[in-house]
Amino acid sequence: MHYVIMGCGRVGSGLARALEKRGMSVAVIDVNADSFRRLGASFHGTTVKGVGFDRDVLIEAGIKKADGFAAVTDGDNSNILGARVARESFGVTTVVARIYDPARAQVYERLGIPTVATVRWSTEQILGKLTDIGTDSLWRDPSGSVRLMSLSYDQAWIGMPIRAIEKAVSTPIPALGRFGTGIPTTDSTVLQDHDIVYAMVSTANMDEVRARLASVPATK
């Protein structure tokens, strides 16, 4: 899997190293080439000097094959512009933007662009929004046997009733995130594009549930 990160400050460099440690292909964009020093000598990904919302720069960073894009510069406008270009021009479905202004963050959440405001920011939170590896547990019971998780899904699930999806993956889906708002699921709830799936998963079956949702459903 390939991820493109816009911004190589403390946030971007930490995110790049964390993704690469998990075996991902990573490209980092920054206007200042000196910023790439933060990645360290052990980083083997791609570095691209330039503006992160420039189409040519994004193409050089491999945006056409990207599974996810994170905009984590110090500028709200740049981050949102980069996220929109990645999604709207190159069709990247998983994008995350770091936003300083909480009110503005809520607006873009409603537009379907996940944001992380500085008051609640951390590399782990961005990892959880960008990938589904190891950082998607939102809650777990004291024994660790059950978790509430935010899970990625194949686009082929879109349009299916939630109850049918629950049956197919053998786990309850009590709520969805839709345009920045959480909604409890009912018998009439249908999965829509850009919805966030919140599933209650047995820890023992976690990998199996992930794999089922990440694959095309057997029947639709």
N, C-alpha and C positions, 0 to 999 in steps of 0.2 A: 504494500500500500504506500501511496505517496502523499505527503503533506507539504503545503507551502505556507511559510510563516512570513508575515510582513512586519518587520521591526526586529532588531537584534539588540534590544536593551536587556535589562535583567529578566524581564518576562519572556521575551522571545528566545533568548539564548537558553534559558532554563527549559522552556517548552521543547525546543529543538533537541536538546540533549536527552530529555525524557523520552521523546518519540523515537529517537535513534536507538536508545537503550532497549526499547521494546521491539526492535527489529524493523522499524519503518524507514522508508526512504524520505529524506527531508531536504527541502530547499529553503534558504533564508534570504530575504530581501531587505536591504537597508540602504539609505542614501549615503551613509558614511561607512566607507570600507573599514575604517579602524574599529568599528563596532564588532566586526566578526571575530576580533581577538577574544571576546567573551565566550566564544564557543569552545575554546580550548584546542589543544593539539590532537586530542582524541576524536574530534568530530570529523566525520568523513563524508558529510553531505555536501550539497551544492550551496555556494554563496553567490548572490547576484547583487551588484551595486546598481541602485536606481530607485525610482519612485514606485511604490508597491501597487499603485492603481494604473500604471502605464501598461497597456496591452502587450507591447513588445517585451517589457521586463517580465511580466507574468508568464509569457510564453517561454522565455528563456529559463524561467524557474520550473517549468514543467506543469503549468496550470491545466493544460489540456488533458493530462492524465491524472490530475489530482483527485484524491478521495476526500480531501478536506482542506480548508483554508482558514487561517487565523490571522486577524489584523490586530496587532498589539503594539502599535506605535504610541507616542505620547499625544497624538492629535485625534480628537473625536471625529472631525470631518474626514480626515484621511482614512481612518479605520472604517468608517461607514462606506465611504466611496469605494475603498478596496474590496470590502465584502460584497457590495452590490455588483461591482464589475465581475468578480469571481463567480457570483451566482447567475447574474443575468446575461453576461456576455459569454461565459465559458461553461455554464451549466453545472457548476460545482454545487452539489446539494447540501453539503455540510460546511457551513461557514460560521465563524464566531468572531465578534468584534468587541474589543475592549473599549468601554465608554466611561468617561469621567463624570458626565452629567447624568444622574439617575433618572431625571424626567425624560431626557432624550433616549435613554436606554429603554424605557418602557414603550416609547413610540415604536422603536425598531423591533422590539420583541413582538409587538402586535403585527408588524409587517412580515414576521416569520424569520427574522434574523436574530439568532440567539446572541445576547450580549452579556458581558461581565463588567459590572460597574466596579470602580476602584474600592468602594466601601466593603465589597464582599469578594474581592479578587484574590485569586491564588493560582499558581500553575496547575495545581491539581483540579481546580474547578474548570479551567479551560480544557484540560485533558479529558475531563468527564463529558464535556459538551462536544468535543472534537472527535473522540474515539469511543469505543465501547470496551476498552481493555483495562480492567482492574480499577477503574476510578468511577464507575457508574452506580455504586451502591449509595443510595440516599439515606437509608436507615436499615438497621438490622436488629433483631431481638438479642437480648443478653447472651443467649446460648450460641448465637451465630448461625443458627440453622435456617433462618428465614430472612430474606432481604427485600427491601423495596428498591427497585432498580429502574434507571432510565436506559432503555435499550434501543439500539439501532434496528432498522428493518429494511427489507428489500422493497423497492417501490411497487412491486406487484401486489403487495398487501393493501395498498391504498384503494379505498372503495368497498372494502369488506366490512361487514358488521363486526363489532368488537367481540361479541359473544362467539362468533364463528372462529375468530382468531384465537380466543382463549382456548377453545376446544382443540384447535389445530396444534397449538404449542403446549398444551396441557399445563397452563398456569393462569391465575387470575390477573386481569388488567383493570384495577379499580379506578384509574383516572388517566386522563390525557392532558398534555399541555397544548393549548391552542391559542396562537397569537398572544402569547405572554400571560395567559390566564389558565389556571387549572380547572378542569371540569370532571366531575364524577361520571363514570360511564353508566349507561342504562341499556336496556334491551334494544333500544332503537339507535344507539350510538354507532356511527360509521367512521372508520379511520379516514382522515383527510390528509392531503398533501401538507407537509411541514409539521404535522402533529408530533408531539413527543409522547412516546409510549412509556407509562409507568406501570411496571409489572411487579407483582408480589411473587418472588421466586424462592423455591427451596435451594439452599446453597449447594446441596448435592447434585441438583439438576441444572445448575446455573449455565454451564457450558452448553448443555443440550438445548436449553431454551434460546440462548443467544444464537446458536447455529441455525435453529429452525426459523427464527425471525429474519435472520440475515440471508436466508435462501428463498427462492421462489416457492410460494405455497403449492402443495400437491394438487389441490383443487381450488377453484375460485367461483 
